[in-house]
């Protein structure tokens, strides 16, 4: 499992993010505090507080291609 912090502050970013992660066959969750949603669900993402960074949990160890594609959304903030 891999975990990265991402920021999705614009509606366009959410759409791009969902299009990217939707192409990968493995499961991914987004976690904001106690709330966890499917990372491939637009409605789920919009139910989170997007004003702060959120945690992407990728349930696959070999996910280098995905990490490269989502690099514009990755942040070091906590």
Phi and psi in degrees as a GROMACS rama.xvg file:
@    title "Ramachandran Plot"
@    xaxis  label "Phi"
@    yaxis  label "Psi"
@TYPE xy
-116.064  147.192  UNK-2
-132.966  130.497  UNK-3
-137.344  153.412  UNK-4
-92.3752  132.134  UNK-5
-129.438  162.183  UNK-6
-128.934  126.409  UNK-7
-124.536  79.7006  UNK-8
-90.1411  -15.3345  UNK-9
-119.315  150.45  UNK-10
-58.2028  -40.1061  UNK-11
-61.8451  -36.4746  UNK-12
-66.0111  -39.3331  UNK-13
-62.8514  -45.5506  UNK-14
-60.8239  -46.5086  UNK-15
-62.2937  -44.033  UNK-16
-59.8841  -47.92  UNK-17
-63.6627  -38.402  UNK-18
-62.9742  -38.5158  UNK-19
-68.9711  -54.2416  UNK-20
-68.0499  -25.3275  UNK-21
-66.0527  -19.6643  UNK-22
-81.6926  -8.32801  UNK-23
-102.961  138.626  UNK-24
-78.9596  -11.3806  UNK-25
-91.7877  162.044  UNK-26
-78.2206  146.19  UNK-27
-145.335  141.916  UNK-28
-124.227  153.443  UNK-29
-111.93  134.142  UNK-30
-123.861  126.358  UNK-31
-130.128  100.899  UNK-32
66.6844  -123.99  UNK-33
-89.7835  -7.31203  UNK-34
-88.4643  129.712  UNK-35
-127.772  130.331  UNK-36
-133.326  159.529  UNK-37
-65.8152  127.617  UNK-38
-67.0995  -13.3913  UNK-39
-95.9489  5.44584  UNK-40
-105.842  111.954  UNK-41
-60.2809  -46.3524  UNK-42
-62.9988  -39.5748  UNK-43
-62.2716  -42.6198  UNK-44
-62.7875  -41.8421  UNK-45
-70.0853  -12.2596  UNK-46
-82.3331  -8.31199  UNK-47
-91.4466  162.204  UNK-48
-79.2028  102.639  UNK-49
-88.8736  4.22258  UNK-50
-78.3761  -13.3043  UNK-51
-123.683  160.186  UNK-52
-60.6481  147.873  UNK-53
-123.527  158.471  UNK-54
-96.3235  126.7  UNK-55
-99.167  121.877  UNK-56
-107.687  118.415  UNK-57
-107.516  120.343  UNK-58
-91.5813  55.9883  UNK-59
-160.176  133.496  UNK-60
-81.6216  -34.4147  UNK-61
-93.4896  81.8683  UNK-62
-132.664  30.8704  UNK-63
-58.5565  -39.7618  UNK-64
-63.5406  -43.1872  UNK-65
-62.5679  -47.406  UNK-66
-59.6734  -35.7345  UNK-67
-67.864  -41.1947  UNK-68
-68.1196  -34.382  UNK-69
-92.7446  7.03284  UNK-70
-51.0385  -37.6551  UNK-71
-61.3421  -20.4126  UNK-72
-97.16  -13.7363  UNK-73
-73.1845  136.99  UNK-74
-133.154  157.333  UNK-75
-96.9358  -3.35026  UNK-76
-68.301  154.89  UNK-77
